[in-house]
């Protein structure tokens, strides 16, 4: 094999290797392409990286898509033997607080933002308490269930 033939073969092999490799791959739960105004955007759900890109045409956020199950979160407090459930979470208007077990009406709740500011509080008088959070901005809040003067349980509540 002469020098020119060897260079051609090596160049061809390198081109095939570069052509057949992918820069990055991710297994995602869902995805597709959005097409409009002469632009195409590929998107996926379940990526491993988060990044914000600012440009002259606007801002694009890419990356992690968090999944929050819309099921009921229910925990039995071992101190009081009370089953406490909050649902739906995330929510956009009404948060239900369901209490099962023997409690002597000393239970109350406090809704607190992540800066520690008390947003709303009230007493729990029945087994089902509805908390209206429709007027609150979309954010993450903490819901503390208090048994008398002591905190019994704290839940992370997401308002859409």
N, C-alpha and C positions, 0 to 999 in steps of 0.2 A: 504494500500500500504506500503510495507516495505522499509527500507532505501536504499537497493541496487536497487530496482525497481525505486525509486524516482530519484536516481543519474543517472540511465540509461536514464530515460525519459528526465531529464533536459539536459543531455549531448546531446541527440539526437535532442532536440529542439534547442539548441545553434548551433549545427552543421548545421541544416537546415536554421537557420537565417543567419549564416555566408555564407553559400553556395549560398543563394538566393539574397544577397545584392551585389551591385556594388560599387567600390571605388569612381569613378567619371563618370559622364556622361555629354555629351555636344551635343546639337543639331547642326549639321553641314550641310553645303550646299552640300558637296560632300566628298568623301573619298574612301579608299580602302586599298589594301595591295600590296606592291612591293616586289617581290621575286627574288633573284639572289645570286649566289655564296654561297648558303647554309644559307643565312640570309633572314629574313622576317622583313619588316618595315611596320607598319600601319601608314596611314596618313589621315588627314582630312583637309578640308578647312572651316575656320570660327571658329577656336578655340578662347578661351577667354584669354589664357595665352601665354606669350612669354618667352622662355628660351633657352640658348645655352649650350650644353653639350659637353665637350671636353673629349676625351678618347684616348687610345693608337692607336686605329684604325682610328681616324679622328675626325671631328667635325660635330655635328648635330645641326641644329637650328629647334626648334619646336615652334609652337604658332600661333600668329595672321597672318592671310592672309588678307591683305588689298585689298579691291575692289575699283578700280578706273574706273568709267564708261568711255567708249570710245566715249561718246557723246560730242557734241559741248557745250562749256560753253559760254553763251552769256549774256552780261550785258549791259543795257542801262545806260549810265552815266548821272545822273540827271543834272549835271553842264553844260554839253555840248550837251545833247540830241543826243548823238552818240551811236549807237549799236555796241559793240565791241565783237567779237567772236574769240576764239582760239581753234584750233582743228588740228589733234587729240591729245588728252592728256590722257594718256602718249603717247609719240612718240619715235621713234628710229632714225629718219633722218630729216624729214621736218616738221616744225611747221607752220601752216597757221594762218594768222592774217587777219580777215575779218572786215572791217569797213563799216557800213551803217549809213548814215546820212550826214548832211552838215558839212564839215570841210574844213578849208581854207589852207590845206597842211602845217600846223604848227605841225602836229602830228609826233612823232618819238617814237622809242622804245629803251629800254635798257635791255639786258639780263645779269643778275647778279647772281653769285653763292651765296650760303648761308653764306659765309664769307664776303660778301659785295664787292667782286672783280668784276669789270666790265668785262664781257666776250665778248660781242658784242653789237653794237648799230647801228642804221640806221634810216633813215627817211621813213615815210610812204607816198608814192606818189600816190598810187592807192587804190581801195577798197579791193584788195587782195594782201597781202604781204607774200611771202614765206621766212622763216628763216631756213637756213640749219644748223642743229645742229648735223649732222652725225659725225663730228670730235670730239665732246665733250664726256667726260666720262659719264657713267651712274650716274645720281645724280638728285637732286631736284634743280631747278633754279627759280628765280623770273623774270618775264617779266613785266617791267614797261612801260606803255603807257604814254607818256608825251604830253601835249597840250601846246605848247610854252615852257615856263620855268617852268611850274608846272606839277607835276605828276597827271595824270588823274585816272589811275586805275593800280593795281598790280595783277598779276596772278601767281599762283604756277604752274610751268611746270615740269613734270616728264619725264626725258630722260631714256629710257630703254637701 
